[in-house]
Amino acid sequence: MSRLVAHVTCALCGHKAGNLVPHLESDHSDVSLESYMEQNGGDISCVIHPAVLAKTEGGVMASEKVMVAGVELRRRNCAADLKNLVPKVDENYFFQELTEDVVMDLEVENPARPVMLIGHTGTGKTSLFQQIAARMKQPLLRVNLNHQTTISDFVGMWGVKAGETYWIDGVLPYAMKKGLWLVLDEIDFADPAILSVINGVLEPGEGLCLKEKGSEVVEAHPNFRLCATANAVGALAEYRALYQGTNIMNEAFLNRWECYVVPYMPEDAEAKVLEKSIPMMPMTVSKELVKVANAVRKAFEEETVRCTFSTRMLLDWGRKIIRHRKHREQAPFKAAESVIFSKIAREDAMAIKGFMQRILLGRD
């Protein structure tokens, strides 16, 4: 007999949905539909009330779908213990043109492709992955690969408790098992031993062999994706001198990734982000601040200053300017003391003050 309800409940985790098939395929991929129905009985889909049915398309609830950069994607139904790993949506985030390609590689291509975003510090490489995941309700784990990151941190290790040994998964097998997006920040700083492990899971269908755990093979969850950011590889390799400590990445490794260069936002778009994100921020002021940021970025590329200017820094600077607005034309300089000048070398601070005086005050 048909039930006039808008959902059925998963017997494995309690998740409720109008159709459990997508949920079982994404969150319980180790259980076949046949075995689920044999063991648990009941329906895996329901007859939905006409008022609810009117809000669906093709049997998929409208709330289960989302548009990102013009591509329709299905939202995840992640386990309760992973919900804290779902990034928060930034309504003011600006998706650059390359977003469509990134989304297609991660979610439309079959099999999905690993994606590496290359660009200068502060171009929003990591936040692009985060904001795509946020809209999909996809759990994401971000790992900074610096020279202190060990192979044990990445793959796992044996521990001892009460005289008993036990295995602790590293971030890679944990992400593979749980179906996370693993974002490897600054991969060009990674230890070569870690890069060799990554190589093993870049090929479609390849699992991770844990040699330290008796050569156990970890198979990837269908939702698992490998993402990375880098500053000075491929098209930006010429800037390696600006990023001390980066490693040269060979062509064979880069060929396993879909690589995109992420520029800074267009000037008008970045000014709009400032205006929308900061209460009481006039567009005229936003545009002037972006001009200062772009002057610093250009100087950084020309190696006349040793720091660049991220959108995050722009937002912090703008908020402080509004706080110090009673000081009028000196507000940007007072705000910059804690946001910019205190964090960089004196010579760079003097150069940036020069940009500010010329652009904001019209003084040489």
Summary of the structure (lengths in Angstrom):
residues: 364
radius of gyration: 24.3
end to end distance: 81.6
largest distance: 81.6
contacts: 1080
relative contact order: 0.09
helix: 46%
strand: 16%
